[in-house]
């Protein structure tokens, strides 16, 4: 149009009333123009007020016509799965309102290019209604790990995690491995990348003079020491001058950092950071800080998860914004079930029903075998959040008083770490 004046538009749409700056006449002409506009948008899949209010030319007609995929989805919390014509999952997500979130993918509010590509391939959206937000997050995690949808970027490969552990030999050393078993008593992780595991290993070597060579040593076949021994960074058991019992003390110090009291090691590393800073060696101090962060985070993660993984059953509750209680049942670190007790109801019958219907979970044979480590971390965050109440527990849920979790809480604000 030459312009957007009401008179111009009224003539274009053939309005029954000519606008003349009188209130009633202008209002009637405006209605006719509106009806003309709505009629034009109907051909591109705009049929409701909600669709009209979100209409924009930035959304292609092809994408807009696919909005019907969200019709009939529940306005409830849970998981939604976009699937292609073969029924294969393309993308998995969660929302407190499945229908509203799914519809947003067909509007201008969704600006991610890869999501636009995903929606063009989608032919179906499958909803999974969940009783609690934690259940939705866990289901999303499990579905992504099981199907590895190509448009999900995170959590697709939980099997690629790395662990840092002490080896089982006469003179133990640190080793980075893909998995740990029930016989591995001192470990930290999981790490998302091998690089972060190597940084954590370097931090522990900075704090404790463990040997760093890869050879299998014997107290009966001594060899010459390496440069690390001259630098005071290795106790040099290879020389035969360090008895197995004395080296075991060093190993115990390293094990304490991984599974017990890490205060002495953290204090030593902080003192070294301060010394480097006072010498204006700021890059070295920053590198040491980052290594310490990787070590403390990973040790905290495993120290918090291990007791929960060994707990046969834990039932907890938390009040919700919509009223009532969210209830969860956790067995060996795995979410076995969840439920919601509505406002005004006695929650205990709901707790009993939850325990009776919850999934049977076998004890783990190693970290992450009963549940993905990331799932256990989600459960822990929910349990540790303010307002959560412990209803019942079969087992012991504890963490070391001077463990890495306490060190992480203490250091995070001072060093600007993310929690």
N, C-alpha and C positions, 0 to 999 in steps of 0.2 A: 504494500500500500504506500501511497505517496506520504501519508502521515497517519497518526493514530488518533486523530480527533474523532469524537463521538459521531458527528455528522457524517464524516467520511466513511466510517465503519458501518453506520446505519444504512447508508445508501448501498454499500457493497453487499450487505447481507439482506437487503430488501426489507428493512424493518417496517412494521405496520404503522409506527408512529414516527413522525419527524421531530427530532430534538430541536427545541427552540429556547433553551435555558430556563424553561419552567420545570419545576421539580418533578411533577407527575409525568409529563411528557418525556423528560430526559430519563426518568427511571424506567418507563416502559420501553424506550428505545434501547436502553442498556440491557434489559432482559432479552430483547430480541437478538442483540449482538452476542450475548452470552450463549443463547441457545444455538446460534450459528457456529460459534467456536466449539461448543461441545459436540455438535454434529460432525464437525471435521475431525475431531480427535477420536471419535468412535471407531473410525476406520483403522486407527493404529493401536487399538487395544485398550483405550481409556474408557472405562465404563462406570466407574464409581467416583465419589467425591475424593476418596483417599488417593486414587490413581490420578485424578485431575490435579490435586494439590501438589503432587510430587512430579508432575509432568515437566520434562525439559527436553529440548532438542539435542542435548548432549548424550541422551540415551537413544540408541538405535531402535528403529521399529522392530527389528528382529528380536532384540533383547526384550523389549517391552511386551511383545506378543507371548513371550515365555513366562510371563508373570503368573499364568494360570497354574504353573507347577506348585505355587505356594498356596493355592486354594485348598481349603479343607484341612490345612495343617493346624494343630492345636495351639492355642495361646497359653502355653504352659512351659515350665522350665524343662530343659533336657538337651538332647543331642539331635542334630540334623545331618543327614548324609546325602550329598549330591551324587547321583549315579548316572552313568552313560547308558547308551542304548543296549549294551550287553549286561547291564545290572552291576557293573563294576564300580566301586566307590571312586569318585573323583576328588572329593573333599569332605572332611569331617569337621564340624564345629559345634560349639555349645552356646546356649543363650538362656536367659530367664524367660524369654518369650519366643518360642520357636517360629511361630508364624510371622511375627513382626521382623525378626532377624532375617528369615529366608526372603521375605519380600524386599528387604533393603538391597539385596544383590541385583535387583532389576531396576534400581533407581540411580540417580546421579550421585547419591551419597557413597556408592561403591566406586572408587577411582583406581583400584589396583588393576593393572593391565592383565595380570595372570588370572585374576578372578573373572574378568570379562571373558577371557578365553575359556575358562572352566564352565561358565554358565552357558556359553554357546554350545558346548558339548553335552550338557546335562539334559536328560529326558525325564528325570524323576527325582523327587526329594523324599527321603524316608525319615520320618520323625521317630524319636525314642524318648518318650516322656519319662522323667526321673523324679524320684521323691525329694531329692536334695541336690543342692549345687555340687556338693562333693561327689555324689554318684555320677552326675553329668560329666564332671571333669575326668573321673576315672574311666568312665565308659568311652569318652573321646580318646583318651590315651591308649586304651586297649584296642580300639578299632583301628587307630592309626598304626599301632605296632603290628597288628594282624594283617591289615590290607595294604599298608604303605601307599596310600593315595598319592598320586603324582603331584597334586596341587597343595598338599600339606608339606611344610618345610621342616617343622620341628617334630621330634619324638618318633621319627620314622624308623630309626635304626638303634633301638636300645641295646642290641647285642654288640654294638661297637664301643661299649664303655671300656674304660681302662681302670685298673686297680694298682695300688702301690702296696707291696707286702714285704715282710721279712722272709727270707728263704729258710728252709729247714735243712741245715747242715752244721758241721762242727763249728765253723766260723761264719755265721749268717751275714748276709748283706741285703741291701734293698733291691727289689726287682719289680719291674713294671709288667703286668700280666693282663690277659683278657678276662680272666675269671679267677675266683678264689673258692676254695672248698672248705668243708667243715673242719679240716685239720689245720687250716691257716688261722692262727689265733691273733695275729697282729697285722692289720691291714687298714688302709684308708681308701675311700672312694665311694661311688664311682666318679671318674673324671670324664668329662665330655671329649677331651682330646688327649693324645699322647703327650703333646707339648705341655699341657698343664700338669700332667703327672710328672713329667721330667722336672718342671719348676718346683713342684712339691718335694721331689726327691733331693734336689739341690739344696732346698731350705733345710731339710732334715740333716743332710751332710754338713751344712754350715753349723748346726747346733750340736751334733753328736759325731765323734770321730770314727764312724763305721768304715770298714774297708770298702773301696769302690771298684776293686778289680773283679773280673768275672771268673777267674780261675777257681777251681775247687781246691782249697788249701787243706793240708794235713799237718798236725803238730809234729809229725815224725820226719817230714821232708821240708825243712826250711828253705826259703829263697831270699833273694836280696830285696830290700825295701824300695819303693818307688819314691818319686819326688814329693808326693802328698805327705809321706811320713816326715820328711825333712821340714815341711811347712807346718807340721803340727795338726794336719787335717785328717790323719789316719793313725790308728793305734798300732798299725803294722804287725798284725798277728802272723804274717807270712815269714817273718824272720825267725820264728821259733822262740823269741824272747818273751812273748806274751802268753801266759798259760791260758788254757781254755776257760778256766774259772774267771780270770780277770777280764777276758774279752766278753764273757757272759754279762758282766756288769754294764759294759757299754751297750750291749744288745738290749738289756733290760731298760736302759735309758731311752733308747729308740722306740721300744715297744710301748713305753709309757706315753710317749708323745702320740702314738697312733691310737691307743685304746684306753689310756688312763689319764694320768696327771701330766699335762703339758706345760704347766706354769714355769718350770725352771728353763725349759728350752725356749719358750716364747720370750721370757725375760732376757735370756742371753742374746737372742736375735735382736730384740729391741735395743739392747745396750750397744750392740755392734752397729745398728742403724744410726743411733745417735752419734757414735764415734765417727762414722763416715760423714755424717752431715757436718759435724764440727770441723772436719778437715776439708769441707767444701767439695767432697766427692759425692755430689748429689745424685748423679746418674747411678752410681753403685748402690747408694742407699735406696733409691727408688726401685732398682731391680731386686734388692733383697726384700723390700716391702712387698713386692708383687709375688715373690716366691713364697713368702710367709703367708700371704693371703690364700694362695692355692693350697698350701698344706693345711692351714687351719680350717678352711671351708670343707675340704674333703674329709679330714679326720672328724670334724663335727658331724658331717652327714652320716658317716658309718657308725659313729658312737651313738647317735640318736636312733638310727634305724635298727641296729642289732638287738637291743632289748625288746623293741616292739615286734621284731620278727620272731623272737623266741616266746612271746606271750600268746598263750593258746586262745584267749578271747578277751576283748576289751569292748565295752559298750559305753558310749558317750552321748551327750545331748547338748544342744545349743538353741537358745531362743532365736526366732527369726523375725524379720521385719513385718512379715505378713501375719504374725501371731503364731502361737503354739511352739512346738519343739521339733527341730530336726534331730533325728536319731540315727546313729551309725553303729554298726557292729564290725569290728576289725579282728581278724584271726591271722596270726603269724604275719603281720604287716600288710595283709591284703584286705581290701574292703570286701567283706562277705555279704553285706546287705545294708540297706538304709530305709528309713521310713519317716513319716511326718505325723506327729500328734497334733490335731487341730486345737484351736483356741477353746478353752473351757473343759477339755477332756482330760481324764486321768491318764497321764502318759505311760504308767506302768503296764497296763494291758498291751499297749503298742510295743513296749520293750519286750514283753514276753513273746508276742507274735513275731517280732523281728528276730529274736534269738532262735526261735523254732524253725523259721523259714530261711535263715541265712545259709550261705554256701558253706559246705564242709571243706576245710582247707588243711592239707597235710603239713606237718612241720617241715621247714626248709632244710635242704641238704647243703646249702651255701647261700651267701648273700644274693638276694634277688631271684631265688628260685620259686618261692611261693607267690611273689609279686614282683613286677618290674620295679627297679630302684626308684624310678621317677614316680610311680604310684605310691610307694611307701612315703616318699617325700611329700606328696600332696596330702596324704592322710596325716602325717606329722604336723604340717602347717595348720590343718584344720583343728587338730587336737590341741595345739599350742596357742591357738588364737584366744584372745580375751573373751570371756563369757562361756567357754566350753566347760561342761561339768562331767566328771567321771561318774558313771552310774554303777558299773561293776567291772571287775577285772579278774581274770584267772591267769596269774603269772606275776611278774615283777617288771614294772616299767620305770627304769631309772637311768640316770646318766652320771658319769664321774663328776664329783664336785669341782675338781680342778681341770676338767676335760676341755677339749677343743671348743665345745659349744660355749662354755663360759668365756674362753679366751676370745672367741669371735665376737660375742656381745660386748666385751670390754674394749676391743680394739676397733670395732667398726666405726663408731662415731669419731674417734680420734684420727683415724687414717682415711676416713671417707669411703669405706668399703660399702658395697651394697649388701643388704641383709640376706 
